[in-house]
Amino acid sequence: MLKGRFASTTAGLAVGVTAAAVLACAGGAWLYSRQHMASLLETARRTATAEGDLIRVALEHQMVENDRTLIARMIESFRRQAGVDRLMLLDRYGRQRYPSSLAEQDNELRIDSPTCQACHRHPAEQRESSRIIETAGGSVLRTVVPIRNRPECHKCHDPNHKINGILILDYNAGELHAAMNRDLRWLVAGTGLITLLLVGAIAIVIRLAVLRRLQRFETTARQIAAGDLGRRVPSAGSDTISWLAREFNTMADAVTGLVGEVRTERERLETVINSIDDGIVVLDPDRQIIAANDAFLLRARHVREEVLGCACSNVMSGGCNLNECPTLACLKSGERQVRICERRKPDGSVAWEEIHASPVRDASGKLLLVVEVWRDISERLAAEAHLADSHRLASLGTLASGFSHELNTPLATVLTCIEGILRDLSQDSNIEPDAGRIRESASVAREQILRCRGITQHFLRISRGQRTQGDILDMETTVTSVARLIEPTARANAVRIDVRPIAPGLHVRADEAELQQALINLLLNAIQACKAGGKVLVEVEPNDAVHLRISDDGCGIPADVRKRIFEPFFSTRQGGTGLGLFLSINFVRRWGGDIHVESAPGRGSCFEVTLPMAAKAANLGVTP
């Protein structure tokens, strides 16, 4: 694998060097071709000009002799020379004189033709004696030699004319291009061969001097990654790669030290986590276990190798269910979740576990993991139950006067009815008893006795603290019953309780005794916070849940105290147990609700109890 990678690196470097060399050679060849072509053209121009001057001198000599036949033969002879494509003599009017046959008259020699305009479109002082032009037969090097009107020519030509004619000599320019292309091919072939040899030599040097030494870096890095932390790269030498090897070894030493520290810290952290009695387990988004401490493994009754990579529902099959799974809720909402579940111990006893599921996010806020903490709260629940009983007994003392008042009223009514019946029955025998009045008195007495029984049963249920699996409770009935029980205490403190009309059909699922106890605690606190003549307002508002608000116009709660009012044994009232609000919020939360408070010193307080409606409470997994 390493050989293949370095072979590909060598090939890549060879291709890169080859491409650079080819581009450089191609650029040099292009510049050379341009320069070479210009040199060839310049040489051809000088040669053509010299030959044209020689031909002109020879022709001028024959013109002086006025031997036209010899002139024609000389022109014909010059035309047959190698490389000469055309040779002609024109008079000063541009008419072709030699050769003079009509078959050889050339229409390209008209002054308006493209071949003539190649020169005549420039001013006379900018015209060159030789130029490459395009003709019907191809590219030619045309040389124009003027035949000047010398004194010895004046006997036949007007002395006022500067020239008597022009000599046009065309050489085939294709031979110049062919020679240039031939030289260019040889140049490209030689350059390509030298480039290949150079690239091969560079590849060998790079492989021997660079890549083979760099291969040691990769081998050492892989061995360090595999756990051989003492492996190092040979660093002998003073070149750049040797310096790089020394720097690599320095970095490896630092990494080795960091890895050792991380291992030490990891072992220390594992020791700390395993010493915690709470079960700790780390889950991925698929709810598979990636880490767990000894306390969790003890609860799961598995060894570490058996649980890693397994779904938590398979490991703790009897500990929780999908309806109450805090990890699922945490993954869905992204917020911390708390659940309480029942767990069976190996001896068959029941343990109550409070499970906290907290999200772990990366820097971008994406949820990566969920950490569950399992805490055995069996002792705490038992202590809370004991505290609840103690507080309930304390509350019963406060409610005793109300209970006696509630019973005295219907008992007085019953006594009145029975006395009326006895009076009617003890009258003189000659007067028939009023059966209708006796029946009415008996009916009233029966209703009042039933009322006494209901009050007694309700009071007994609260005093016993009997907890059920949850009932569907009507909020109107529950609030009315609690208000009736607390009314005597409110009158004794000169506080008025105002219960706003409650919409019928509002139901919640909860334990009746616990919910009534929570409301009684809140109402007692509100009454005790008010001065004589104060008022407590009770109202119920349906929304996405049932919201019950208990507001008072009492002294209010300072901000620093408001943070601690739900803590156990915290009380600002002399003689208070500090358990009322603590138990109330636990009662309400047990059934999926919560209690929120708003207060300001001197402006009273408002406690809001929120409970799911009966249809939503069914989703809590509570079996009635």
DRENSE-532731 format. One record per residue (C-alpha): residue number from 1; residue in three letters; x, y, z. Coordinates in steps of 0.02 Angstrom, whole numbers. Example, Ala and Ser with C-alpha at 12.3 -4.5 7.8 and 13.67 -1.06 7.14 Angstrom:
2
ATOM   kollo   zalo     east    north       up
ATOM       1    ala      615     -225      390
ATOM       2    ser      684      -53      357
This chain:
624
ATOM   kollo   zalo     east    north       up
ATOM       1    met        0        0        0
ATOM       2    leu      140      119       47
ATOM       3    lys      238       72     -110
ATOM       4    gly       87      106     -216
ATOM       5    arg       59      276     -134
ATOM       6    phe      240      330     -158
ATOM       7    ala      241      260     -335
ATOM       8    ser       90      369     -373
ATOM       9    thr      180      517     -292
ATOM      10    thr      332      485     -402
ATOM      11    ala      221      474     -554
ATOM      12    gly      133      634     -505
ATOM      13    leu      298      726     -484
ATOM      14    ala      360      655     -650
ATOM      15    val      202      712     -737
ATOM      16    gly      217      884     -659
ATOM      17    val      400      902     -705
ATOM      18    thr      364      836     -880
ATOM      19    ala      221      957     -903
ATOM      20    ala      330     1101     -844
ATOM      21    ala      473     1048     -958
ATOM      22    val      356     1024    -1106
ATOM      23    leu      277     1194    -1079
ATOM      24    ala      448     1275    -1064
ATOM      25    cys      512     1185    -1220
ATOM      26    ala      353     1225    -1316
ATOM      27    gly      371     1408    -1271
ATOM      28    gly      555     1406    -1320
ATOM      29    ala      515     1318    -1483
ATOM      30    trp      380     1444    -1523
ATOM      31    leu      498     1590    -1489
ATOM      32    tyr      636     1502    -1587
ATOM      33    ser      520     1471    -1734
ATOM      34    arg      471     1654    -1740
ATOM      35    gln      651     1712    -1728
ATOM      36    his      711     1580    -1851
ATOM      37    met      574     1624    -1974
ATOM      38    ala      617     1807    -1961
ATOM      39    ser      802     1766    -1988
ATOM      40    leu      762     1657    -2140
ATOM      41    leu      652     1793    -2212
ATOM      42    glu      785     1924    -2185
ATOM      43    thr      916     1814    -2269
ATOM      44    ala      797     1777    -2413
ATOM      45    arg      759     1962    -2433
ATOM      46    arg      942     2009    -2439
ATOM      47    thr      975     1868    -2564
ATOM      48    ala      825     1916    -2670
ATOM      49    thr      875     2099    -2666
ATOM      50    ala     1053     2057    -2717
ATOM      51    glu      995     1943    -2858
ATOM      52    gly      870     2075    -2913
ATOM      53    asp     1009     2206    -2920
ATOM      54    leu     1119     2088    -3022
ATOM      55    ile      977     2053    -3144
ATOM      56    arg      939     2240    -3153
ATOM      57    val     1121     2281    -3193
ATOM      58    ala     1125     2148    -3329
ATOM      59    leu      961     2207    -3404
ATOM      60    glu     1012     2391    -3398
ATOM      61    his     1168     2348    -3496
ATOM      62    gln     1065     2262    -3631
ATOM      63    met      938     2403    -3630
ATOM      64    val     1078     2525    -3666
ATOM      65    glu     1124     2413    -3813
ATOM      66    asn      939     2410    -3856
ATOM      67    asp      947     2223    -3891
ATOM      68    arg      768     2172    -3851
ATOM      69    thr      790     1993    -3907
ATOM      70    leu      935     1968    -3789
ATOM      71    ile      836     2050    -3648
ATOM      72    ala      693     1928    -3672
ATOM      73    arg      813     1780    -3674
ATOM      74    met      899     1841    -3515
ATOM      75    ile      731     1860    -3424
ATOM      76    glu      679     1688    -3482
ATOM      77    ser      844     1618    -3421
ATOM      78    phe      829     1699    -3251
ATOM      79    arg      650     1634    -3233
ATOM      80    arg      712     1455    -3246
ATOM      81    gln      826     1470    -3095
ATOM      82    ala      785     1362    -2942
ATOM      83    gly      668     1445    -2822
ATOM      84    val      614     1582    -2942
ATOM      85    asp      426     1579    -2956
ATOM      86    arg      405     1731    -3066
ATOM      87    leu      514     1861    -3154
ATOM      88    met      441     2003    -3257
ATOM      89    leu      484     2177    -3315
ATOM      90    leu      354     2317    -3311
ATOM      91    asp      363     2488    -3388
ATOM      92    arg      337     2643    -3285
ATOM      93    tyr      150     2636    -3322
ATOM      94    gly      138     2462    -3245
ATOM      95    arg      117     2373    -3412
ATOM      96    gln      201     2206    -3426
ATOM      97    arg      340     2210    -3556
ATOM      98    tyr      432     2048    -3525
ATOM      99    pro      372     1918    -3551
ATOM     100    ser      260     2001    -3679
ATOM     101    ser      148     1857    -3732
ATOM     102    leu      -38     1881    -3701
ATOM     103    ala      -49     1711    -3617
ATOM     104    glu       64     1772    -3481
ATOM     105    gln      -26     1936    -3448
ATOM     106    asp      -60     1936    -3260
ATOM     107    asn     -219     2017    -3193
ATOM     108    glu     -143     2017    -3017
ATOM     109    leu      -29     2161    -3070
ATOM     110    arg     -168     2288    -3081
ATOM     111    ile     -139     2430    -2960
ATOM     112    asp     -306     2393    -2872
ATOM     113    ser     -271     2206    -2852
ATOM     114    pro     -238     2137    -2675
ATOM     115    thr      -60     2087    -2721
ATOM     116    cys      -16     2263    -2775
ATOM     117    gln     -111     2345    -2632
ATOM     118    ala       -3     2246    -2509
ATOM     119    cys      131     2377    -2543
ATOM     120    his       39     2523    -2624
ATOM     121    arg      -79     2548    -2476
ATOM     122    his       73     2617    -2382
ATOM     123    pro      159     2783    -2420
ATOM     124    ala      309     2771    -2536
ATOM     125    glu      435     2803    -2398
ATOM     126    gln      363     2656    -2295
ATOM     127    arg      365     2528    -2435
ATOM     128    glu      491     2387    -2424
ATOM     129    ser      583     2317    -2573
ATOM     130    ser      539     2138    -2520
ATOM     131    arg      380     2072    -2440
ATOM     132    ile      286     1909    -2417
ATOM     133    ile      121     1920    -2510
ATOM     134    glu      -19     1800    -2551
ATOM     135    thr      -52     1764    -2734
ATOM     136    ala     -166     1644    -2824
ATOM     137    gly      -21     1521    -2828
ATOM     138    gly       18     1536    -2642
ATOM     139    ser      138     1636    -2534
ATOM     140    val      285     1716    -2622
ATOM     141    leu      430     1829    -2573
ATOM     142    arg      411     1974    -2695
ATOM     143    thr      559     2087    -2729
ATOM     144    val      529     2249    -2826
ATOM     145    val      684     2327    -2907
ATOM     146    pro      660     2497    -2992
ATOM     147    ile      745     2527    -3164
ATOM     148    arg      802     2708    -3145
ATOM     149    asn      814     2832    -3288
ATOM     150    arg     1002     2862    -3298
ATOM     151    pro     1083     2987    -3416
ATOM     152    glu     1133     2852    -3539
ATOM     153    cys      948     2807    -3552
ATOM     154    his      892     2983    -3599
ATOM     155    lys      915     2952    -3786
ATOM     156    cys      764     2835    -3780
ATOM     157    his      671     2897    -3625
ATOM     158    asp      609     3065    -3567
ATOM     159    pro      738     3141    -3447
ATOM     160    asn      596     3206    -3336
ATOM     161    his      551     3032    -3281
ATOM     162    lys      643     2958    -3131
ATOM     163    ile      617     2777    -3175
ATOM     164    asn      592     2685    -3336
ATOM     165    gly      513     2529    -3261
ATOM     166    ile      519     2400    -3121
ATOM     167    leu      584     2223    -3108
ATOM     168    ile      474     2102    -3008
ATOM     169    leu      560     1946    -2941
ATOM     170    asp      452     1817    -2846
ATOM     171    tyr      527     1675    -2745
ATOM     172    asn      421     1531    -2681
ATOM     173    ala      397     1564    -2492
ATOM     174    gly      341     1385    -2462
ATOM     175    glu      521     1328    -2464
ATOM     176    leu      559     1449    -2324
ATOM     177    his      415     1378    -2220
ATOM     178    ala      469     1201    -2262
ATOM     179    ala      646     1237    -2206
ATOM     180    met      583     1318    -2048
ATOM     181    asn      466     1171    -2010
ATOM     182    arg      605     1048    -2041
ATOM     183    asp      719     1139    -1920
ATOM     184    leu      576     1152    -1794
ATOM     185    arg      542      965    -1800
ATOM     186    trp      723      927    -1765
ATOM     187    leu      720     1052    -1623
ATOM     188    val      562      975    -1547
ATOM     189    ala      630      799    -1564
ATOM     190    gly      795      843    -1483
ATOM     191    thr      711      944    -1346
ATOM     192    gly      585      804    -1310
ATOM     193    leu      724      677    -1293
ATOM     194    ile      822      790    -1176
ATOM     195    thr      661      823    -1076
ATOM     196    leu      627      637    -1054
ATOM     197    leu      804      608     -996
ATOM     198    leu      791      756     -878
ATOM     199    val      624      698     -807
ATOM     200    gly      690      522     -781
ATOM     201    ala      842      588     -691
ATOM     202    ile      735      703     -582
ATOM     203    ala      617      559     -541
ATOM     204    ile      762      449     -487
ATOM     205    val      837      588     -381
ATOM     206    ile      669      629     -299
ATOM     207    arg      632      448     -261
ATOM     208    leu      802      413     -188
ATOM     209    ala      833      578     -100
ATOM     210    val      656      630      -49
ATOM     211    leu      516      502      -63
ATOM     212    arg      610      357       15
ATOM     213    arg      652      465      164
ATOM     214    leu      475      533      174
ATOM     215    gln      412      354      174
ATOM     216    arg      495      335      343
ATOM     217    phe      384      475      410
ATOM     218    glu      225      383      359
ATOM     219    thr      286      217      427
ATOM     220    thr      333      297      593
ATOM     221    ala      167      393      603
ATOM     222    arg       69      232      575
ATOM     223    gln      168      140      708
ATOM     224    ile      141      282      833
ATOM     225    ala      -46      282      792
ATOM     226    ala      -47       92      820
ATOM     227    gly       20      117      997
ATOM     228    asp      209      110      976
ATOM     229    leu      236      279     1057
ATOM     230    gly      426      256     1066
ATOM     231    arg      448      247      877
ATOM     232    arg      547      391      798
ATOM     233    val      611      444      625
ATOM     234    pro      801      437      591
ATOM     235    ser      860      617      592
ATOM     236    ala     1044      606      545
ATOM     237    gly     1101      741      425
ATOM     238    ser     1089      928      404
ATOM     239    asp      971      949      256
ATOM     240    thr      790     1004      261
ATOM     241    ile      719      828      278
ATOM     242    ser      834      792      424
ATOM     243    trp      776      953      507
ATOM     244    leu      596      901      472
ATOM     245    ala      632      730      550
ATOM     246    arg      697      812      708
ATOM     247    glu      543      923      718
ATOM     248    phe      432      771      689
ATOM     249    asn      519      679      830
ATOM     250    thr      496      830      944
ATOM     251    met      311      832      903
ATOM     252    ala      302      643      933
ATOM     253    asp      382      668     1105
ATOM     254    ala      252      800     1147
ATOM     255    val      110      690     1084
ATOM     256    thr      176      543     1184
ATOM     257    gly      177      650     1340
ATOM     258    leu        0      711     1306
ATOM     259    val      -62      535     1273
ATOM     260    gly       14      480     1437
ATOM     261    glu      -72      623     1528
ATOM     262    val     -237      585     1441
ATOM     263    arg     -225      402     1491
ATOM     264    thr     -188      450     1670
ATOM     265    glu     -333      574     1675
ATOM     266    arg     -446      446     1591
ATOM     267    glu     -404      314     1720
ATOM     268    arg     -429      441     1858
ATOM     269    leu     -596      494     1785
ATOM     270    glu     -652      314     1766
ATOM     271    thr     -604      282     1947
ATOM     272    val     -705      434     2003
ATOM     273    ile     -857      388     1897
ATOM     274    asn     -852      207     1952
ATOM     275    ser     -847      262     2134
ATOM     276    ile    -1013      353     2113
ATOM     277    asp    -1165      259     2178
ATOM     278    asp    -1275      334     2042
ATOM     279    gly    -1282      236     1880
ATOM     280    ile    -1208      334     1734
ATOM     281    val    -1228      280     1553
ATOM     282    val    -1187      373     1390
ATOM     283    leu    -1300      341     1240
ATOM     284    asp    -1285      389     1057
ATOM     285    pro    -1434      455      953
ATOM     286    asp    -1483      272      917
ATOM     287    arg    -1491      240     1106
ATOM     288    gln    -1343      122     1098
ATOM     289    ile    -1228      117     1250
ATOM     290    ile    -1053      184     1221
ATOM     291    ala     -999      201     1403
ATOM     292    ala    -1063      150     1575
ATOM     293    asn     -999      150     1754
ATOM     294    asp     -998        5     1877
ATOM     295    ala    -1155       64     1966
ATOM     296    phe    -1256       55     1805
ATOM     297    leu    -1184     -116     1762
ATOM     298    leu    -1236     -175     1935
ATOM     299    arg    -1413     -115     1903
ATOM     300    ala    -1414     -196     1730
ATOM     301    arg    -1337     -359     1798
ATOM     302    his    -1216     -367     1650
ATOM     303    val    -1029     -348     1625
ATOM     304    arg     -959     -203     1525
ATOM     305    glu     -920     -305     1368
ATOM     306    glu    -1101     -363     1359
ATOM     307    val    -1180     -190     1362
ATOM     308    leu    -1064      -86     1252
ATOM     309    gly    -1144      -63     1081
ATOM     310    cys    -1312     -134     1138
ATOM     311    ala    -1476      -40     1146
ATOM     312    cys    -1519       20     1321
ATOM     313    ser    -1696      -50     1305
ATOM     314    asn    -1621     -225     1290
ATOM     315    val    -1501     -201     1435
ATOM     316    met    -1627     -123     1555
ATOM     317    ser    -1781     -212     1489
ATOM     318    gly    -1867     -207     1659
ATOM     319    gly    -1805      -35     1711
ATOM     320    cys    -1900       81     1594
ATOM     321    asn    -2020       79     1448
ATOM     322    leu    -2033      175     1285
ATOM     323    asn    -2181      279     1348
ATOM     324    glu    -2075      353     1488
ATOM     325    cys    -1901      343     1408
ATOM     326    pro    -1811      505     1456
ATOM     327    thr    -1680      482     1319
ATOM     328    leu    -1813      477     1183
ATOM     329    ala    -1891      634     1254
ATOM     330    cys    -1718      717     1266
ATOM     331    leu    -1676      672     1085
ATOM     332    lys    -1843      739     1028
ATOM     333    ser    -1846      902     1127
ATOM     334    gly    -1659      931     1151
ATOM     335    glu    -1693      976     1334
ATOM     336    arg    -1649      891     1498
ATOM     337    gln    -1779      762     1551
ATOM     338    val    -1819      682     1720
ATOM     339    arg    -1917      522     1745
ATOM     340    ile    -1954      408     1893
ATOM     341    cys    -1968      222     1861
ATOM     342    glu    -1982       62     1961
ATOM     343    arg    -1841      -67     1959
ATOM     344    arg    -1841     -243     2027
ATOM     345    lys    -1688     -292     2128
ATOM     346    pro    -1615     -468     2119
ATOM     347    asp    -1697     -510     2287
ATOM     348    gly    -1868     -463     2216
ATOM     349    ser    -1886     -300     2312
ATOM     350    val    -1936     -138     2225
ATOM     351    ala    -1819        9     2203
ATOM     352    trp    -1872      178     2136
ATOM     353    glu    -1750      261     2015
ATOM     354    glu    -1747      445     1965
ATOM     355    ile    -1672      456     1790
ATOM     356    his    -1597      619     1727
ATOM     357    ala    -1563      625     1538
ATOM     358    ser    -1452      771     1487
ATOM     359    pro    -1400      815     1307
ATOM     360    val    -1218      833     1253
ATOM     361    arg    -1193      954     1108
ATOM     362    asp    -1048     1002      996
ATOM     363    ala     -988     1180      963
ATOM     364    ser    -1122     1205      830
ATOM     365    gly    -1262     1151      947
ATOM     366    lys    -1294      981      867
ATOM     367    leu    -1347      848      991
ATOM     368    leu    -1214      711      993
ATOM     369    leu    -1245      606     1149
ATOM     370    val    -1364      586     1295
ATOM     371    val    -1301      553     1472
ATOM     372    glu    -1419      462     1588
ATOM     373    val    -1394      467     1777
ATOM     374    trp    -1490      335     1876
ATOM     375    arg    -1515      381     2059
ATOM     376    asp    -1597      266     2186
ATOM     377    ile    -1727      374     2274
ATOM     378    ser    -1814      236     2371
ATOM     379    glu    -1753      305     2538
ATOM     380    arg    -1794      482     2485
ATOM     381    leu    -1971      433     2436
ATOM     382    ala    -1992      344     2602
ATOM     383    ala    -1928      498     2692
ATOM     384    glu    -2043      609     2590
ATOM     385    ala    -2189      497     2634
ATOM     386    his    -2143      510     2818
ATOM     387    leu    -2125      699     2802
ATOM     388    ala    -2293      705     2714
ATOM     389    asp    -2374      610     2855
ATOM     390    ser    -2295      727     2983
ATOM     391    his    -2349      881     2888
ATOM     392    arg    -2521      807     2862
ATOM     393    leu    -2542      785     3050
ATOM     394    ala    -2487      965     3074
ATOM     395    ser    -2613     1022     2945
ATOM     396    leu    -2750      918     3027
ATOM     397    gly    -2729     1020     3184
ATOM     398    thr    -2763     1178     3084
ATOM     399    leu    -2911     1096     2997
ATOM     400    ala    -2985     1025     3157
ATOM     401    ser    -3079     1185     3196
ATOM     402    gly    -3146     1189     3020
ATOM     403    phe    -3198     1008     3032
ATOM     404    ser    -3291     1037     3194
ATOM     405    his    -3376     1192     3122
ATOM     406    glu    -3426     1096     2967
ATOM     407    leu    -3504      959     3074
ATOM     408    asn    -3587     1077     3201
ATOM     409    thr    -3693     1163     3069
ATOM     410    pro    -3776     1006     2996
ATOM     411    leu    -3789      925     3170
ATOM     412    ala    -3880     1079     3236
ATOM     413    thr    -4000     1066     3089
ATOM     414    val    -4028      880     3121
ATOM     415    leu    -4061      916     3306
ATOM     416    thr    -4189     1048     3261
ATOM     417    cys    -4278      930     3143
ATOM     418    ile    -4283      787     3269
ATOM     419    glu    -4350      902     3405
ATOM     420    gly    -4486      959     3284
ATOM     421    ile    -4532      780     3248
ATOM     422    leu    -4540      738     3434
ATOM     423    arg    -4648      890     3466
ATOM     424    asp    -4768      839     3331
ATOM     425    leu    -4777      661     3397
ATOM     426    ser    -4798      712     3580
ATOM     427    gln    -4954      818     3552
ATOM     428    asp    -5126      767     3618
ATOM     429    ser    -5189      605     3549
ATOM     430    asn    -5349      684     3485
ATOM     431    ile    -5248      786     3360
ATOM     432    glu    -5177      696     3211
ATOM     433    pro    -4987      728     3184
ATOM     434    asp    -4943      830     3030
ATOM     435    ala    -4868      692     2922
ATOM     436    gly    -4807      812     2789
ATOM     437    arg    -4710      918     2913
ATOM     438    ile    -4637      762     2995
ATOM     439    arg    -4585      695     2824
ATOM     440    glu    -4502      861     2778
ATOM     441    ser    -4408      868     2944
ATOM     442    ala    -4349      688     2921
ATOM     443    ser    -4291      725     2742
ATOM     444    val    -4192      876     2800
ATOM     445    ala    -4114      776     2941
ATOM     446    arg    -4067      637     2819
ATOM     447    glu    -3982      761     2700
ATOM     448    gln    -3883      840     2842
ATOM     449    ile    -3829      669     2908
ATOM     450    leu    -3767      622     2734
ATOM     451    arg    -3674      786     2727
ATOM     452    cys    -3592      746     2893
ATOM     453    arg    -3540      575     2827
ATOM     454    gly    -3465      653     2670
ATOM     455    ile    -3369      781     2775
ATOM     456    thr    -3307      644     2891
ATOM     457    gln    -3251      530     2749
ATOM     458    his    -3163      672     2661
ATOM     459    phe    -3074      723     2821
ATOM     460    leu    -3025      542     2856
ATOM     461    arg    -2955      521     2681
ATOM     462    ile    -2845      673     2702
ATOM     463    ser    -2790      623     2876
ATOM     464    arg    -2743      446     2821
ATOM     465    gly    -2648      505     2667
ATOM     466    gln    -2715      362     2566
ATOM     467    arg    -2633      366     2395
ATOM     468    thr    -2717      293     2242
ATOM     469    gln    -2656      253     2068
ATOM     470    gly    -2744      407     2004
ATOM     471    asp    -2925      457     1975
ATOM     472    ile    -3012      568     1849
ATOM     473    leu    -3052      719     1958
ATOM     474    asp    -3174      857     1921
ATOM     475    met    -3089     1023     1958
ATOM     476    glu    -3251     1111     2007
ATOM     477    thr    -3292      978     2137
ATOM     478    thr    -3113      970     2203
ATOM     479    val    -3092     1158     2221
ATOM     480    thr    -3264     1176     2303
ATOM     481    ser    -3225     1040     2430
ATOM     482    val    -3057     1116     2475
ATOM     483    ala    -3133     1291     2490
ATOM     484    arg    -3268     1225     2606
ATOM     485    leu    -3138     1143     2718
ATOM     486    ile    -3028     1297     2727
ATOM     487    glu    -3172     1422     2748
ATOM     488    pro    -3177     1415     2941
ATOM     489    thr    -2990     1448     2951
ATOM     490    ala    -3010     1596     2833
ATOM     491    arg    -3152     1669     2940
ATOM     492    ala    -3049     1646     3097
ATOM     493    asn    -2911     1752     3017
ATOM     494    ala    -3037     1879     2947
ATOM     495    val    -2987     1835     2768
ATOM     496    arg    -3113     1815     2628
ATOM     497    ile    -3094     1673     2501
ATOM     498    asp    -3167     1713     2330
ATOM     499    val    -3186     1564     2212
ATOM     500    arg    -3221     1618     2034
ATOM     501    pro    -3347     1513     1936
ATOM     502    ile    -3263     1360     1860
ATOM     503    ala    -3309     1298     1689
ATOM     504    pro    -3389     1125     1699
ATOM     505    gly    -3304      976     1619
ATOM     506    leu    -3125     1015     1672
ATOM     507    his    -3046      852     1726
ATOM     508    val    -2870      802     1777
ATOM     509    arg    -2794      636     1827
ATOM     510    ala    -2715      637     2000
ATOM     511    asp    -2730      566     2174
ATOM     512    glu    -2876      657     2255
ATOM     513    ala    -2801      663     2430
ATOM     514    glu    -2632      726     2366
ATOM     515    leu    -2709      860     2254
ATOM     516    gln    -2823      921     2394
ATOM     517    gln    -2678      921     2516
ATOM     518    ala    -2575     1027     2394
ATOM     519    leu    -2717     1152     2371
ATOM     520    ile    -2747     1160     2559
ATOM     521    asn    -2563     1199     2588
ATOM     522    leu    -2566     1339     2459
ATOM     523    leu    -2727     1413     2529
ATOM     524    leu    -2662     1405     2709
ATOM     525    asn    -2503     1497     2655
ATOM     526    ala    -2608     1628     2565
ATOM     527    ile    -2720     1655     2717
ATOM     528    gln    -2570     1670     2834
ATOM     529    ala    -2488     1797     2716
ATOM     530    cys    -2641     1913     2722
ATOM     531    lys    -2686     2037     2855
ATOM     532    ala    -2861     2051     2931
ATOM     533    gly    -2981     2102     2795
ATOM     534    gly    -2873     2025     2658
ATOM     535    lys    -2936     1924     2511
ATOM     536    val    -2882     1762     2426
ATOM     537    leu    -2938     1734     2246
ATOM     538    val    -2955     1559     2171
ATOM     539    glu    -2982     1541     1983
ATOM     540    val    -2965     1400     1858
ATOM     541    glu    -2926     1432     1674
ATOM     542    pro    -2925     1297     1540
ATOM     543    asn    -2796     1309     1401
ATOM     544    asp    -2676     1177     1336
ATOM     545    ala    -2679     1121     1519
ATOM     546    val    -2779     1163     1674
ATOM     547    his    -2711     1318     1761
ATOM     548    leu    -2768     1347     1941
ATOM     549    arg    -2713     1513     2016
ATOM     550    ile    -2717     1558     2200
ATOM     551    ser    -2685     1744     2223
ATOM     552    asp    -2678     1846     2384
ATOM     553    asp    -2652     2029     2427
ATOM     554    gly    -2534     1990     2571
ATOM     555    cys    -2356     2041     2611
ATOM     556    gly    -2274     1959     2459
ATOM     557    ile    -2111     1860     2448
ATOM     558    pro    -1938     1939     2424
ATOM     559    ala    -1837     1878     2273
ATOM     560    asp    -1702     1793     2377
ATOM     561    val    -1833     1698     2477
ATOM     562    arg    -1935     1654     2323
ATOM     563    lys    -1789     1551     2256
ATOM     564    arg    -1794     1436     2409
ATOM     565    ile    -1978     1420     2455
ATOM     566    phe    -1992     1245     2380
ATOM     567    glu    -1842     1179     2478
ATOM     568    pro    -1884     1059     2621
ATOM     569    phe    -1877     1130     2798
ATOM     570    phe    -1861     1309     2734
ATOM     571    ser    -1986     1426     2816
ATOM     572    thr    -1994     1611     2858
ATOM     573    arg    -2144     1591     2974
ATOM     574    gln    -2112     1558     3157
ATOM     575    gly    -2171     1384     3200
ATOM     576    gly    -2181     1330     3018
ATOM     577    thr    -2116     1159     2966
ATOM     578    gly    -2053     1213     2794
ATOM     579    leu    -2133     1059     2715
ATOM     580    gly    -2297     1125     2643
ATOM     581    leu    -2235     1193     2477
ATOM     582    phe    -2103     1056     2462
ATOM     583    leu    -2235      920     2473
ATOM     584    ser    -2359     1016     2366
ATOM     585    ile    -2241     1034     2218
ATOM     586    asn    -2191      851     2231
ATOM     587    phe    -2375      798     2233
ATOM     588    val    -2410      902     2078
ATOM     589    arg    -2254      850     1983
ATOM     590    arg    -2292      668     2017
ATOM     591    trp    -2444      688     1903
ATOM     592    gly    -2355      782     1764
ATOM     593    gly    -2388      959     1826
ATOM     594    asp    -2290     1100     1906
ATOM     595    ile    -2310     1252     2019
ATOM     596    his    -2249     1426     1971
ATOM     597    val    -2249     1579     2083
ATOM     598    glu    -2251     1766     2049
ATOM     599    ser    -2230     1884     2194
ATOM     600    ala    -2166     2054     2246
ATOM     601    pro    -2148     2123     2424
ATOM     602    gly    -2302     2223     2473
ATOM     603    arg    -2401     2169     2318
ATOM     604    gly    -2455     1993     2362
ATOM     605    ser    -2417     1828     2279
ATOM     606    cys    -2490     1715     2145
ATOM     607    phe    -2461     1527     2146
ATOM     608    glu    -2509     1442     1981
ATOM     609    val    -2537     1254     1980
ATOM     610    thr    -2528     1178     1805
ATOM     611    leu    -2593     1002     1771
ATOM     612    pro    -2621      910     1608
ATOM     613    met    -2801      883     1560
ATOM     614    ala    -2868      708     1581
ATOM     615    ala    -2844      665     1396
ATOM     616    lys    -2660      719     1404
ATOM     617    ala    -2632      642     1575
ATOM     618    ala    -2667      472     1500
ATOM     619    asn    -2506      486     1402
ATOM     620    leu    -2406      486     1563
ATOM     621    gly    -2423      298     1573
ATOM     622    val    -2523      304     1736
ATOM     623    thr    -2644      161     1762
ATOM     624    pro    -2802      214     1853
